Amino acid sequence: MATSKVVYNGGLRTTSTHLQSGKEIITDAPVDNQGKG
């Protein structure tokens, strides 16, 4: 059974959503990999 859903938003950013609570975590690639840090 899945507990989270991860979506690639483009621009080296992902959003992970915890399915039970709906809480989100947004992550970016590090600056040295051309991300936003």
Summary of the structure (lengths in Angstrom):
residues: 37
radius of gyration: 11.4
end to end distance: 31.4
largest distance: 35.5
contacts: 73
relative contact order: 0.28
helix: 8%
strand: 49%
